[in-house]
Amino acid sequence: MCVGIPAQVIEAGDFVARCRTRNGEEQVNMMLTGSQPVGTWLLTFLGSAREVITEQDARQINQALDGLSAIMSGEEEIDVDHYFPDIKPA
């Protein structure tokens, strides 16, 4: 399974950008989105930028990833509403 990770451009290049992610800095392939200015948020998959996203989207995605990490680590008390505030019961 491939999970998208938000990344913020900290050094722009034509084909590769240096980005900050929840896992530290990494080089991101920019061939699908084109060069983006410093500060831009991207959704990355396997080291490639696939989509330009807003800072709010990046925050929500990172929050959901934190929730998934908590679940996978076996935390007993998971506040679903905190980690996934945009998911409403049917």
Secondary structure, DSSP 8 states (H G I E B T S, - for coil): ----EEEEEEE--SSEEEEEETTEEEEEE-TTT----TT-EEEEETTEEEEEE-HHHHHHHHHHHHHHHHHHTT-S---HHHH-TT----
